[in-house]
Amino acid sequence: MATIVEFTIPSEEFALSRTLLELPEMVFQIDRVVAHDTDHLMPFVWASNGDFEALTSVLEDDPTVTEVDHLMSLEDQRFYRMEWTDEAQLVGNMVVEQGGTVQQATAFDDRWHLRVFFPERNHISAAYEHAENNGLQFDVTRIYDMSNIQQARFGLTEEQFEVLRMAVEHGYFDIPRQIPQEQLAEKLNISHQAVSERLRRAIKGLAENAVCTEGGETSPTGNECKIS
């Protein structure tokens, strides 16, 4: 079954480690990746939150970057095309050998946070084995299969998705409301407080997702949205 995996890896084991060390306030987000082979990647990368005057020269001196082209400048962002080798082998293996697709990749605070789509679940094990064999820290934070694709798409936990689903099915959001939170809690076999908290967090997540999609700016963690 197709599966989405979220994980983190230290920047020194992947890419842009020296750049993140010299410019620690910088945030990098991959727009897309072109992979020619397992150790030859060409990512297109947005950079924000840092010293743009120094950035290009720092990137040129980064040992994980073999080529860098500055493509575009916005008021608070820069867009680059780069070429990475060696240190990017983990993602190269995922994309080329395991047929994965990098859906999201963000670097800040000396770590890369990635979300990768795998067409088959057993490809995750192969990627993890590759990481172990090469001494890489492959820290999985969340796994979704296609039955939970809506949670993955909107960044909801399984509990948040379930309480939203039940709320919609039983008319909690109808006008007039068809079921109070207390009865919803009984159906879910959880406390009224838990229902309230999960609904609040789920609705907040959905709202931020919608607003950011229409032009807002996500925080480095991808959990918050700031309207510019």
VOBA-1610 file (N, C-alpha, C; in pm, whole numbers, padded with zeros to 5 digits, always signed):
BEGIN
Met+00085-00120+00000Met+00000+00000+00000Met+00088+00125+00000Ala+00047+00226-00075Ala+00120+00352-00078Ala+00121+00416+00060Thr+00235+00476+00095Thr+00255+00525+00231Thr+00330+00657+00228Ile+00297+00744+00321Ile+00368+00869+00340Ile+00442+00864+00473Val+00570+00902+00471Val+00652+00899+00591Val+00706+01038+00619Glu+00697+01081+00744Glu+00761+01204+00789Glu+00878+01166+00879Phe+00993+01228+00856Phe+01111+01196+00935Phe+01206+01315+00939Thr+01305+01306+01027Thr+01407+01410+01036Thr+01544+01346+01025Ile+01640+01423+00976Ile+01780+01382+00974Ile+01866+01505+01005Pro+01979+01486+01075Pro+02068+01599+01104Pro+02125+01657+00974Ser+02141+01787+00970Ser+02190+01851+00847Ser+02329+01803+00809Glu+02413+01767+00910Glu+02548+01722+00877Glu+02550+01587+00807Glu+02435+01516+00812Glu+02426+01387+00744Glu+02349+01397+00613Phe+02312+01520+00575Phe+02234+01534+00453Phe+02291+01645+00365Ala+02249+01768+00386Ala+02292+01876+00296Ala+02285+02010+00367Leu+02365+02105+00316Leu+02368+02245+00362Leu+02413+02257+00508Ser+02490+02161+00557Ser+02531+02163+00698Ser+02615+02285+00731Arg+02713+02318+00644Arg+02798+02434+00672Arg+02719+02563+00661Thr+02629+02570+00564Thr+02547+02690+00548Thr+02460+02714+00671Leu+02398+02608+00721Leu+02314+02621+00840Leu+02397+02653+00963Leu+02523+02609+00967Leu+02611+02641+01079Leu+02653+02787+01075Glu+02686+02839+00958Glu+02731+02977+00947Glu+02615+03077+00948Leu+02498+03033+00901Leu+02380+03119+00898Leu+02266+03047+00971Pro+02276+03033+01105Pro+02181+02948+01179Pro+02038+02997+01178Glu+02016+03123+01144Glu+01879+03175+01140Glu+01808+03140+01010Met+01882+03091+00912Met+01824+03061+00781Met+01728+02943+00786Val+01626+02949+00700Val+01533+02838+00679Val+01532+02807+00531Phe+01549+02678+00497Phe+01550+02634+00357Phe+01433+02540+00335Gln+01365+02558+00223Gln+01254+02470+00188Gln+01267+02428+00042Ile+01272+02296+00020Ile+01284+02245-00115Ile+01152+02262-00189Asp+01159+02321-00307Asp+01041+02337-00391Asp+01016+02209-00470Arg+01121+02152-00529Arg+01113+02024-00598Arg+01254+01969-00614Val+01263+01841-00646Val+01392+01774-00658Val+01400+01700-00791Val+01511+01717-00861Val+01542+01637-00980Val+01656+01544-00941Ala+01635+01413-00956Ala+01737+01315-00918Ala+01786+01242-01042His+01915+01258-01072His+01974+01188-01186His+02020+01048-01147Asp+02068+01034-01024Asp+02105+00904-00968Asp+02105+00920-00817Thr+02144+00815-00743Thr+02127+00817-00598Thr+02214+00920-00528Asp+02324+00962-00587Asp+02409+01059-00520Asp+02429+01186-00603His+02332+01215-00690His+02341+01336-00771His+02202+01399-00779Leu+02176+01495-00688Leu+02045+01558-00681Leu+02053+01704-00722Met+01948+01751-00788Met+01936+01892-00824Met+01807+01946-00762Pro+01815+02002-00641Pro+01695+02059-00580Pro+01678+02207-00615Phe+01554+02251-00618Phe+01520+02392-00628Phe+01473+02435-00490Val+01538+02538-00434Val+01527+02565-00290Val+01493+02711-00264Trp+01394+02732-00175Trp+01364+02865-00124Trp+01441+02888+00006Ala+01499+03006+00022Ala+01569+03043+00145Ala+01501+03166+00205Ser+01489+03166+00337Ser+01425+03279+00405Ser+01486+03299+00543Asn+01454+03412+00605Asn+01489+03440+00745Asn+01639+03450+00771Gly+01712+03522+00687Gly+01855+03530+00716Gly+01927+03638+00639Asp+02059+03629+00640Asp+02147+03726+00577Asp+02161+03692+00429Phe+02078+03754+00346Phe+02080+03724+00204Phe+02207+03774+00135Glu+02269+03879+00191Glu+02390+03932+00130Glu+02502+03829+00132Ala+02507+03750+00239Ala+02614+03651+00252Ala+02577+03514+00198Leu+02450+03491+00172Leu+02401+03356+00147Leu+02466+03291+00025Thr+02467+03359-00088Thr+02518+03295-00209Thr+02663+03251-00193Ser+02747+03337-00137Ser+02888+03301-00120Ser+02904+03186-00021Val+02821+03184+00085Val+02827+03073+00181Val+02787+02942+00114Leu+02683+02947+00032Leu+02640+02827-00040Leu+02750+02777-00134Glu+02818+02869-00200Glu+02923+02829-00293Glu+03038+02759-00222Asp+03059+02791-00092Asp+03166+02729-00014Asp+03120+02604+00061Asp+02991+02574+00055Asp+02938+02458+00128Asp+02982+02330+00056Pro+03049+02237+00127Pro+03099+02116+00060Pro+02990+02023+00009Thr+02865+02042+00055Thr+02756+01957+00007Thr+02694+02012-00122Val+02737+02131-00164Val+02681+02195-00283Val+02788+02199-00391Thr+02762+02137-00504Thr+02859+02139-00614Thr+02832+02252-00711Glu+02707+02291-00725Glu+02672+02405-00808Glu+02555+02479-00745Val+02551+02610-00763Val+02439+02689-00711Val+02412+02805-00806Asp+02284+02824-00840Asp+02240+02935-00925Asp+02130+03011-00854His+02150+03142-00838His+02048+03228-00778His+01948+03266-00888Leu+01825+03217-00876Leu+01726+03234-00982Leu+01632+03351-00961Met+01600+03382-00835Met+01498+03483-00810Met+01515+03543-00672Ser+01482+03673-00660Ser+01482+03741-00531Ser+01346+03804-00506Leu+01288+03774-00389Leu+01169+03842-00342Leu+01207+03925-00220Glu+01112+03995-00164Glu+01144+04084-00053Glu+01205+04008+00064Asp+01152+03891+00097Asp+01198+03818+00212Asp+01236+03674+00181Gln+01263+03644+00052Gln+01300+03509+00011Gln+01396+03514-00107Arg+01474+03407-00120Arg+01560+03388-00236Arg+01535+03248-00290Phe+01542+03233-00422Phe+01515+03105-00486Phe+01641+03059-00559Tyr+01683+02934-00531Tyr+01808+02882-00587Tyr+01784+02748-00656Arg+01866+02723-00758Arg+01882+02588-00812Arg+02021+02541-00770Met+02027+02423-00710Met+02154+02371-00660Met+02179+02231-00715Glu+02301+02186-00695Glu+02333+02045-00716Glu+02402+01995-00590Trp+02353+01881-00540Trp+02409+01818-00420Trp+02466+01682-00456Thr+02569+01642-00382Thr+02623+01507-00399Thr+02657+01448-00263Asp+02681+01318-00260Asp+02731+01243-00144Asp+02639+01253-00022Glu+02639+01368+00047Glu+02563+01379+00171Glu+02413+01366+00148Ala+02368+01384+00026Ala+02225+01372-00005Ala+02188+01232-00049Gln+02275+01133-00025Gln+02251+01000-00078Gln+02125+00935-00022Leu+02086+00967+00103Leu+01966+00906+00159Leu+01843+00941+00077Val+01823+01068+00050Val+01707+01109-00029Val+01722+01063-00173Gly+01845+01060-00224Gly+01866+01007-00359Gly+01823+00863-00368Asn+01855+00784-00266Asn+01814+00644-00263Asn+01662+00632-00259Met+01597+00715-00180Met+01451+00711-00169Met+01384+00745-00301Val+01436+00849-00367Val+01372+00897-00489Val+01399+00804-00607Val+01525+00761-00622Val+01563+00684-00741Val+01536+00535-00722Glu+01590+00476-00615Glu+01582+00331-00600Glu+01449+00284-00541Gln+01389+00365-00453Gln+01264+00323-00390Gln+01141+00388-00452Gly+01160+00469-00555Gly+01046+00529-00624Gly+00971+00631-00542Gly+01037+00690-00442Gly+00970+00787-00356Gly+00957+00923-00421Thr+00869+01006-00363Thr+00851+01144-00406Thr+00862+01233-00283Val+00953+01330-00288Val+00969+01423-00177Val+00855+01525-00185Gln+00763+01518-00089Gln+00650+01610-00087Gln+00683+01739-00011Gln+00769+01728+00088Gln+00806+01846+00167Gln+00942+01822+00230Ala+01028+01924+00227Ala+01159+01914+00290Ala+01200+02053+00336Thr+01219+02070+00467Thr+01252+02199+00526Thr+01369+02181+00621Ala+01464+02275+00616Ala+01581+02269+00704Ala+01586+02391+00794Phe+01605+02369+00923Phe+01625+02475+01021Phe+01677+02410+01149Asp+01748+02488+01230Asp+01801+02439+01357Asp+01881+02310+01340Asp+01964+02305+01237Asp+02056+02192+01214Asp+01987+02060+01182Arg+01861+02063+01142Arg+01794+01939+01104Arg+01709+01961+00979Trp+01695+01854+00902Trp+01603+01851+00789Trp+01477+01776+00831His+01363+01830+00795His+01233+01769+00823His+01171+01736+00688Leu+01147+01609+00662Leu+01102+01565+00530Leu+00973+01485+00536Arg+00896+01497+00430Arg+00779+01412+00408Arg+00795+01348+00270Val+00795+01213+00266Val+00823+01141+00142Val+00711+01041+00116Phe+00663+01038-00007Phe+00562+00943-00051Phe+00631+00821-00110Phe+00594+00701-00061Phe+00645+00575-00115Phe+00530+00498-00179Pro+00548+00446-00301Pro+00440+00372-00366Pro+00409+00239-00299Glu+00506+00182-00227Glu+00486+00056-00155Glu+00544+00068-00015Arg+00473+00012+00084Arg+00516+00026+00222Arg+00653-00039+00248Asn+00682-00150+00177Asn+00810-00217+00201Asn+00929-00132+00156His+00904-00029+00076His+01012+00060+00036His+01064+00140+00155Ile+00979+00162+00256Ile+01022+00233+00376Ile+01131+00154+00447Ser+01108+00022+00461Ser+01207-00063+00527Ser+01339-00062+00451Ala+01330-00063+00319Ala+01451-00060+00238Ala+01527+00071+00258Ala+01453+00182+00264Ala+01516+00312+00286Ala+01579+00319+00425Tyr+01509+00265+00525Tyr+01561+00265+00661Tyr+01688+00179+00669Glu+01686+00065+00602Glu+01804-00022+00601Glu+01922+00048+00534His+01894+00120+00426His+01998+00196+00358His+02058+00300+00454Ala+01973+00367+00530Ala+02021+00468+00625Ala+02110+00404+00731Glu+02065+00292+00788Glu+02144+00224+00890Glu+02278+00178+00835Asn+02279+00122+00716Asn+02403+00072+00656Asn+02503+00183+00629Asn+02454+00305+00616Asn+02542+00418+00590Asn+02562+00507+00712Gly+02519+00457+00828Gly+02541+00531+00952Gly+02465+00660+00964Leu+02345+00666+00903Leu+02264+00787+00905Leu+02152+00776+01007Gln+02121+00889+01071Gln+02011+00893+01168Gln+01881+00922+01094Phe+01798+00824+01085Phe+01671+00831+01012Phe+01560+00821+01116Asp+01515+00937+01167Asp+01420+00940+01278Asp+01278+00961+01226Val+01200+00854+01223Val+01062+00862+01174Val+00973+00925+01280Thr+00896+01027+01241Thr+00805+01092+01334Thr+00659+01057+01309Arg+00625+01018+01184Arg+00486+00983+01154Arg+00480+00903+01024Ile+00388+00806+01020Ile+00365+00725+00901Ile+00215+00724+00871Tyr+00179+00750+00745Tyr+00040+00743+00702Tyr+00028+00639+00590Asp-00076+00557+00593Asp-00106+00479+00474Asp-00221+00546+00400Met-00258+00494+00284Met-00357+00562+00201Met-00495+00569+00266Ser-00522+00480+00362Ser-00650+00488+00431Ser-00658+00610+00520Asn-00541+00669+00552Asn-00538+00789+00635Asn-00489+00909+00556Ile-00512+00908+00424Ile-00454+01010+00339Ile-00507+01149+00371Gln-00631+01160+00420Gln-00683+01292+00453Gln-00610+01352+00572Gln-00578+01267+00672Gln-00499+01318+00783Gln-00366+01370+00734Ala-00303+01292+00645Ala-00172+01332+00593Ala-00183+01463+00515Arg-00287+01473+00434Arg-00301+01590+00349Arg-00317+01717+00431Phe-00395+01711+00538Phe-00425+01831+00615Phe-00346+01839+00745Gly-00254+01746+00768Gly-00171+01754+00886Gly-00243+01723+01015Leu-00350+01643+01010Leu-00427+01609+01128Leu-00375+01479+01190Thr-00385+01469+01322Thr-00358+01342+01385Thr-00478+01250+01362Glu-00458+01121+01386Glu-00568+01026+01370Glu-00684+01061+01462Glu-00653+01103+01586Glu-00759+01139+01682Glu-00836+01263+01637Gln-00764+01362+01585Gln-00830+01484+01537Gln-00919+01455+01418Phe-00871+01373+01326Phe-00951+01338+01209Phe-01078+01264+01250Glu-01067+01172+01345Glu-01182+01093+01387Glu-01288+01180+01455Val-01246+01273+01541Val-01344+01357+01608Val-01411+01451+01508Leu-01338+01497+01407Leu-01399+01579+01303Leu-01500+01499+01221Arg-01460+01377+01187Arg-01549+01291+01108Arg-01680+01266+01182Met-01671+01233+01310Met-01790+01207+01390Met-01874+01333+01407Ala-01807+01446+01424Ala-01879+01572+01440Ala-01961+01604+01316Val-01902+01583+01198Val-01973+01609+01073Val-02089+01511+01054Glu-02062+01381+01079Glu-02164+01278+01059Glu-02286+01300+01148His-02264+01350+01270His-02375+01363+01365His-02429+01506+01376Gly-02388+01593+01283Gly-02449+01725+01276Gly-02400+01825+01378Tyr-02280+01808+01429Tyr-02230+01903+01529Tyr-02214+02042+01470Phe-02178+02051+01339Phe-02157+02181+01276Phe-02282+02234+01207Asp-02394+02159+01215Asp-02517+02205+01153Asp-02575+02325+01229Ile-02661+02398+01161Ile-02735+02508+01225Ile-02884+02479+01207Pro-02957+02448+01316Pro-02906+02438+01453Pro-02824+02310+01474Arg-02740+02311+01577Arg-02654+02197+01608Arg-02739+02075+01645Gln-02702+01959+01589Gln-02780+01837+01610Gln-02730+01754+01728Ile-02609+01780+01775Ile-02554+01701+01885Ile-02459+01790+01967Pro-02471+01789+02100Pro-02379+01866+02183Pro-02246+01792+02200Gln-02146+01863+02249Gln-02014+01802+02268Gln-02019+01686+02366Glu-02106+01696+02466Glu-02113+01589+02567Glu-02153+01456+02502Gln-02254+01460+02414Gln-02297+01337+02347Gln-02193+01288+02247Leu-02125+01382+02181Leu-02018+01345+02090Leu-01906+01274+02168Ala-01878+01322+02286Ala-01776+01259+02370Ala-01817+01117+02408Glu-01944+01097+02437Glu-01992+00963+02471Glu-01976+00867+02354Lys-02009+00914+02234Lys-01997+00828+02117Lys-01851+00791+02089Leu-01760+00882+02121Leu-01618+00857+02098Leu-01552+00789+02218Asn-01626+00780+02327Asn-01575+00719+02450Asn-01452+00793+02503Ile-01458+00925+02496Ile-01353+01009+02553Ile-01420+01121+02632Ser-01340+01200+02703Ser-01396+01305+02787Ser-01442+01423+02703His-01534+01501+02761His-01581+01623+02695His-01464+01717+02670Gln-01370+01724+02765Gln-01254+01811+02749Gln-01167+01767+02631Ala-01153+01635+02614Ala-01072+01584+02502Ala-01137+01618+02368Val-01271+01605+02360Val-01341+01641+02237Val-01318+01788+02205Ser-01333+01874+02306Ser-01317+02017+02285Ser-01176+02051+02236Glu-01076+01990+02298Glu-00938+02019+02260Glu-00906+01968+02119Arg-00951+01847+02087Arg-00922+01791+01954Arg-00993+01869+01844Leu-01117+01908+01871Leu-01189+01989+01773Leu-01118+02122+01750Arg-01078+02186+01859Arg-01012+02317+01847Arg-00882+02305+01767Arg-00800+02204+01799Arg-00672+02187+01729Arg-00694+02148+01582Ala-00794+02064+01557Ala-00821+02022+01420Ala-00869+02139+01335Ile-00962+02217+01388Ile-01015+02331+01314Ile-00906+02435+01292Lys-00821+02457+01392Lys-00710+02550+01378Lys-00615+02503+01266Gly-00586+02372+01265Gly-00498+02319+01161Gly-00557+02334+01022Leu-00687+02303+01008Leu-00752+02317+00878Leu-00755+02462+00832Ala-00782+02554+00926Ala-00788+02695+00891Ala-00651+02746+00846Glu-00547+02708+00919Glu-00412+02750+00881Glu-00372+02693+00747Asn-00410+02567+00723Asn-00380+02504+00595Asn-00444+02582+00481Ala-00571+02619+00498Ala-00643+02691+00394Ala-00586+02830+00371Val-00557+02901+00480Val-00507+03038+00468Val-00368+03039+00407Cys-00282+02947+00452Cys-00145+02943+00398Cys-00145+02903+00252Thr-00238+02815+00214Thr-00247+02776+00074Thr-00280+02894-00014Glu-00354+02991+00041Glu-00393+03108-00037Glu-00294+03222-00026Gly-00174+03195+00025Gly-00071+03299+00019Gly-00011+03336+00151Gly-00047+03268+00258Gly+00017+03294+00386Gly+00154+03232+00390Glu+00223+03253+00502Glu+00358+03203+00518Glu+00363+03107+00635Thr+00407+02985+00613Thr+00417+02888+00720Thr+00541+02913+00802Ser+00536+02874+00929Ser+00654+02878+01014Ser+00748+02769+00972Pro+00874+02771+01022Pro+00967+02665+00986Pro+00917+02527+01017Thr+00841+02510+01124Thr+00790+02377+01159Thr+00676+02336+01074Gly+00615+02428+01000Gly+00502+02396+00915Gly+00371+02386+00992Asn+00371+02425+01121Asn+00252+02410+01203Asn+00179+02540+01224Glu+00238+02651+01187Glu+00176+02779+01210Glu+00174+02857+01080Cys+00086+02956+01075Cys+00075+03036+00955Cys+00077+03183+00991Lys+00155+03260+00916Lys+00161+03404+00937Lys+00122+03471+00808Ile+00022+03556+00812Ile-00024+03624+00692Ile+00064+03744+00665Ser+00119+03748+00547Ser+00207+03859+00512Ser+00127+03980+00462
//
